[in-house]
Structure formats: C-alpha cells, structure tokens
Amino acid sequence: MRIATVNVNGIRAAARKGMAAWLETGAPDVLLLQEVRADADTAAALLPGYHSLIWPSRIRGRAGVGVAVRDGGPLTLGRARRGVADGGEEPDVDSGRWLEVELEPADGAGAGGGAAALAAPGAGLAVGGLTVVSAYLHAGRVGTPKLGEKLAHLALVDARMARLLAGARAGGRQVIMAGDLNVVRSERDIKNWRSNHNRVSGVLDVEIEHLEGWFSSGWVDVTRALNPRTQGPYTWWSQRGRAFDNDAGWRIDYQVATPTAASRALAVRVDRAGAYDERWSDHAPLVVDYAD
C-alpha cells in the first residue's frame, strides 16, 4: 500500500504545472492533500482516477485538506471526521486543516466508493482497520497573532493525538496522520538551523516540543524511523532566492503513525523535482510504502 502526502499550494495551479503526470507515474493508493484552496467539486475534477473527500477552509482561498483513494485500488473511503476539536465549531482559521477518514477494503464492508459522510466535529470513529488524517497545521509568524493561533491549534492537536493513540492501543483503528506540520524537529530537518532556530516560526522550541511530545508518547515519525541518521530529506523549499537549487530546504511534511502501522513501513522517499522549473508545488510529495 502506497500512501503519499503533499501540500499542493493550490490544486488548480498544481494541476496546470504537472501534478497529473506525477499522479500517473507514482500511482499512490492513498493521497493526502493540503492547502487545496478549492471546493470539493473543483478538486475532484483535478484528480482523475481518484475518489476524493475534501474539506475546504471557511476562509476563501486558504487552507483546505483532502483524502483521495485510487480508483480500482485496494481501499475505499469510509466515514470521516472534519476538525480536531471535540465539541463545538472550531474558529474559521482552523477550518480546512484536519480531516480524518476511515479506509475500508475495496471488496469488504463499506466498499463501493461514492460519497463518504462527514461526521460532525467530535463524532466517534468505528473500531478496527486504518484511519488516515490529512493535516495542515498553521505556519505562524513570530511577533504576530498568527503564532498564537498556531500554538492554540497545536494544543488541540496534542489532545486529539493522545485520544487516537489510546484508541489504537485499546484495539481500535490504527492511524497514519500525515501532512504539512510546519515544524521541524532538529538541525537534521533544516539546512540553515542556526540562523532560524528560535527566530523563525517552524523552528521554535515552543513548537517543536509539541511534536516531541507525540513521539515520546509512542507515535512514530516514519521518515526518521527509516532514516535515523540522514540530513533531511527536505520536503519544502522557499520560493525566494536559490533555496531549491542549493537544497536549502526544510523537512516539515511528515507521516506520523501508531506503532503497529509504523511497523509496516517498508520504504520512504521524497519525490523532489529534478529542476526548479519542473516543480508543481513549493513542497515535494512524501511517499511511504507499507506492507499490506
């Protein structure tokens, strides 16, 4: 089973620049999308060969996450939950940032594609099987309210991650949470650590401690589990200067799995474009192959 996650930086622009060719070549069974910035019908039309569920942001032109499965593949979309908060509506700035979807065997209960129902925020998920989460966490900005929004959302994510892990340990669904988390973990995840650490959002200790809390509790950073000593691999490069050409990147896209799911990971790669003008997003897809 191949699972890919990518921040498309606007799915319309990504489609114009060559996303479809990557989809055809890479053929992920499950595709997790962030920063879709389009409604569900528009996004679906730009994902030929896939059945998708999209949660747009309530703020036009912002965020938006999605989960898609390959037509004819081993899995179908089941029930889904939008939003990370339990009970009540999340603020608009948090909308379109967290989408949980149950995956069902294509030839088993719940098969048949079609529309997957969005559960109300806080609704429970069925026991057994695999749930995937497409997550697009706030970028934040030091010295502005955006950093406070990011930290508040991270606190909600902490609570949800704890509940998902507890459910998996109790015999419930295994979980793979993937997406653009907008936080590095250490100097191995960013080319220019020293000039950015505790100066730029995404490289602040107050952000990093949230991720480290997940991993110390039992969640697994799949890329790091398979590449424990490498620098990178980076998944995002600034559009400014020659960051891409100089590989001055950041590793901010992750696949984070419950231990049983992580133990099935076989290989990980970043589908970095061969040249700057071949990119269709400022992020590169992060692809993990899992044993069936």
C-alpha positions in Angstrom: 0.0 0.0 0.0 1.5 3.3 -1.1 0.5 6.5 0.8 1.6 9.9 -0.4 1.1 13.3 1.2 1.7 16.6 -0.4 1.0 20.3 0.1 -0.2 21.2 -3.4 0.0 25.0 -2.8 -3.3 25.4 -4.6 -4.6 22.5 -6.5 -5.6 24.5 -9.6 -2.0 25.8 -10.0 -0.6 22.3 -9.2 -2.7 20.8 -12.0 -1.5 23.4 -14.5 2.1 22.7 -13.6 2.1 18.9 -13.9 0.6 17.3 -10.9 -1.3 14.8 -13.0 1.8 13.4 -14.5 3.2 12.7 -11.1 0.0 11.0 -10.0 0.1 8.8 -13.1 3.7 7.8 -12.5 3.6 7.5 -8.7 0.1 5.9 -8.5 -0.3 6.2 -4.7 -3.1 4.1 -3.4 -3.9 6.8 -0.8 -3.3 10.5 -1.4 -3.4 13.1 1.4 -3.6 16.7 0.2 -3.0 20.0 2.0 -3.5 23.7 1.0 -6.0 22.6 -1.6 -7.6 26.1 -1.8 -10.6 24.9 -3.8 -14.1 23.4 -3.3 -14.7 19.7 -3.4 -16.1 19.5 -6.9 -13.2 21.6 -8.4 -10.6 19.4 -6.6 -12.3 16.2 -7.6 -12.2 17.2 -11.3 -8.4 17.8 -11.0 -7.8 14.3 -9.5 -8.6 11.9 -12.4 -8.5 8.3 -11.4 -9.2 9.1 -7.7 -12.2 9.3 -5.5 -11.8 12.2 -3.0 -13.1 13.8 0.0 -12.2 17.5 0.5 -12.7 19.8 3.5 -12.3 23.4 2.3 -11.5 26.2 4.7 -14.3 28.6 5.5 -11.9 31.4 4.6 -11.9 31.6 0.9 -8.5 31.0 -0.7 -7.0 29.5 2.4 -6.0 26.0 3.6 -8.2 23.0 2.7 -7.3 19.4 3.2 -8.3 16.2 1.4 -8.0 12.4 1.2 -8.2 10.5 -2.0 -8.1 6.8 -2.9 -7.1 5.4 -6.3 -10.0 4.1 -8.4 -9.6 0.3 -8.7 -7.2 0.3 -5.7 -7.3 -1.8 -2.6 -9.2 0.8 -0.4 -12.3 2.9 -0.4 -13.3 6.0 1.6 -15.4 5.3 4.6 -16.7 7.6 7.3 -14.9 10.8 8.0 -14.5 13.5 10.6 -13.5 17.1 10.0 -11.8 19.2 12.6 -9.6 18.4 15.5 -11.7 19.9 18.3 -14.1 17.8 20.3 -17.5 19.5 20.7 -18.5 22.8 19.1 -17.3 24.6 15.9 -13.7 25.5 15.5 -12.7 29.0 14.6 -12.6 29.8 10.9 -8.8 29.9 10.9 -8.7 26.3 12.0 -11.2 25.1 9.4 -9.9 23.0 6.5 -6.9 21.8 8.5 -7.7 18.4 9.9 -9.6 15.6 8.1 -9.8 12.0 9.4 -11.1 9.3 7.1 -11.7 5.6 7.7 -10.3 3.4 4.9 -12.2 0.2 4.1 -11.1 -2.7 1.9 -12.4 -2.3 -1.6 -14.1 -5.7 -1.5 -15.3 -5.6 2.1 -17.8 -3.8 4.2 -18.2 -0.2 3.3 -16.9 -0.7 -0.2 -18.4 1.0 -3.2 -16.7 4.4 -3.3 -19.3 7.1 -3.7 -19.7 9.9 -1.1 -18.1 9.5 2.3 -20.2 11.0 5.0 -18.6 13.8 7.1 -19.3 13.3 10.7 -19.9 16.2 13.0 -16.9 17.5 14.9 -16.3 15.2 17.8 -18.2 12.2 16.4 -16.6 8.9 17.1 -15.0 6.6 14.5 -15.6 2.9 14.1 -13.3 0.3 15.7 -10.8 -1.7 13.7 -8.9 -1.1 10.4 -7.0 2.0 9.4 -7.8 5.7 9.7 -5.7 8.4 7.8 -5.6 12.0 8.8 -4.7 14.8 6.3 -3.3 17.6 8.5 -2.3 21.2 7.5 -1.0 22.9 10.6 -0.6 26.7 10.9 2.5 28.3 9.6 2.5 31.0 12.2 4.6 34.1 12.3 6.7 35.4 15.2 5.6 38.7 16.7 2.0 38.4 15.2 -1.3 36.8 16.4 -0.6 34.0 13.9 1.8 32.4 16.3 -0.8 32.3 19.0 -3.3 30.8 16.5 -0.7 28.1 15.7 0.1 27.2 19.3 -3.6 27.1 20.2 -4.3 24.7 17.4 -1.3 22.6 18.3 -2.7 22.2 21.8 -5.9 20.8 20.2 -3.9 18.5 18.0 -2.0 17.2 21.1 -5.3 16.2 22.7 -6.6 14.5 19.6 -3.3 12.7 19.0 -3.5 11.3 22.6 -7.0 10.0 22.0 -6.2 8.4 18.7 -3.1 6.7 20.2 -5.1 5.5 23.2 -7.8 4.1 20.9 -5.2 2.2 18.8 -3.6 0.7 21.9 -7.1 -0.4 23.1 -7.6 -2.5 19.9 -9.2 0.2 17.8 -8.2 1.7 14.5 -4.5 2.1 13.6 -3.8 5.7 12.4 -1.5 7.4 10.0 -1.5 11.2 10.4 0.3 12.9 7.5 0.7 16.3 6.1 2.3 19.7 6.3 3.0 20.2 10.0 5.0 23.5 9.5 7.5 22.5 12.2 11.0 20.9 12.0 12.3 18.7 14.8 16.0 19.3 14.9 19.0 20.6 12.9 18.7 17.5 10.7 15.4 18.8 9.4 16.6 22.2 8.1 19.6 23.3 6.1 20.1 26.6 8.0 19.3 25.6 11.6 21.5 28.1 13.4 20.1 31.3 11.6 16.5 30.2 12.1 16.3 28.4 15.4 14.1 30.3 17.9 13.9 33.2 15.4 11.5 31.9 12.8 8.2 30.1 13.2 8.6 26.5 12.4 11.9 26.3 14.2 10.9 27.5 17.7 11.4 25.3 20.7 7.8 26.1 21.8 6.5 24.5 18.6 9.0 21.6 18.5 8.0 20.5 22.0 4.5 19.6 20.8 5.9 17.2 18.1 8.4 15.7 20.5 5.5 15.1 23.0 3.8 13.0 20.4 6.9 10.9 19.7 7.8 10.4 23.3 4.2 9.1 23.9 4.5 6.4 21.2 3.7 7.9 17.9 6.4 7.2 15.2 7.9 9.6 12.8 8.1 7.2 9.8 10.7 9.1 7.8 13.0 9.2 10.8 12.4 5.6 11.7 13.5 4.5 8.3 16.3 7.2 8.0 17.5 7.7 11.6 20.8 9.4 10.7 20.3 11.3 7.5 20.2 15.0 6.9 16.7 15.7 5.7 15.2 14.5 3.4 13.7 18.0 2.9 10.2 18.5 1.6 9.8 22.2 1.3 12.0 25.0 -0.2 11.4 28.7 -0.1 10.4 30.3 -3.4 12.9 33.1 -2.7 16.4 33.2 -3.9 18.1 29.9 -4.9 16.8 27.8 -2.0 15.7 24.9 -4.2 18.8 24.9 -6.4 21.0 24.9 -3.2 18.8 22.4 -1.5 18.3 24.8 1.4 15.2 23.1 2.5 13.1 22.1 5.5 11.6 18.8 6.5 8.1 19.9 7.5 6.0 17.2 5.8 5.5 14.0 7.8 3.8 10.7 8.0 3.2 10.0 11.7 1.9 6.6 12.6 0.7 4.5 15.5 3.4 1.8 16.3 1.6 -1.1 14.6 1.1 0.9 11.4 4.6 2.3 11.5 6.0 -1.3 11.8 4.5 -2.0 8.3 6.5 0.8 6.7 8.9 -0.5 4.1 10.4 2.5 2.3 10.1 6.2 2.2 11.1 8.7 -0.5 10.6 12.4 -1.3 9.7 13.0 -5.0 11.8 16.1 -5.4 11.6 17.7 -8.8 14.7 17.4 -11.0 14.9 21.1 -11.6 13.3 24.3 -10.3 11.1 24.8 -13.3 9.8 21.2 -13.1 8.1 21.8 -9.7 4.4 21.9 -9.4 4.4 23.0 -5.8 6.9 24.5 -3.3 6.6 21.2 -1.4 7.6 17.8 -2.7 5.4 14.7 -2.2 6.4 12.4 0.7 5.7 8.8 -0.2 5.8 5.8 2.0 5.2 2.1 1.0 3.6 0.0 3.7 3.2 -3.8 3.8 -0.3 -4.9 3.1 
